[in-house]
């Protein structure tokens, strides 16, 4: 997937969240609902997050330099990590604070019909954004479950947008329930309860994203299926065995492969060079993301030992 992959989903989410944020804040000013205020802050945070994801894609596209010879691909992981932190601080913490405050000091909701209309429109817009993210992610997901896709994907933007949109939709439902219960019972505490529920939801989503983005940021290697493809591509021709291998994603689209390989004894220098070139070609054919490959030739001194991965 290229550096611009997922851009359509990000832009769709940005436009939807920007419009929703304005509508929700107007709804809060009219109704005084803490759920509406929490959802307003949530949408503002989401809008900022989409902007950060786009900035991360742009900065990651910079050419490699002497100071950064492997390029800036990990900028996409860094900005996705910042997004997770903002979702926690601006979304979860503020919602929890506002919800607890409303529970301790409840107030009736004014003009609740305004809240219902705005939240209903927001559901439609968020559903459109979520649908776009699903369409963009489905080709990459393959046969994996959505949870495994989020956990295993090396592409940070789509999992972030998917979880944000999912959280936004569930949060809207919680806000609707909170406002509805507050209106039906005449007790503003339910509005605060809905706000706390939104805060807890955002906290869980932010924690998942923080863990996943941190793992990518500090450096993840290829999964077992990809390693098996690389090993199968290596062990052919004059390559007797792969002795050991190290891999790491330098960006979502660029995998570093470093391996020591045992060659057939007695090869001439030209034959060794050609064998390595051929092996690199086979690896790139099997795993296109393996763009940087360093192979160290050696003799097989432990022929009965299994290849290490």
Protein Blocks (a to p, Z undefined) as FASTA:
>chain_A
ZZkgoklmmmmmmmmmmmmmmmmmmmmmmnopaklmmmmmmmmmmmmmmmmmmmmmmmmm
pccdfklmnojmlmmmmmmmmmmmmmmmmmmmmmmmmmmmmmmmgcddehkllmmmmmmm
mmmmmmmmmmmmmmmmmmmnmmacfklmmmmpcbfklmmmmmmmmmmmmmmmmmmmmmmm
mmmnopaklmmmmmmmmmmmmmmmmmmmmmmmmmmmnopaddfklmmmmmmmmmgcjlfb
afbdcdddfbfkbccddddddddehiafklmmmmmmmmmmmmmmmmmmlmbccddddddf
blmbccdZZ
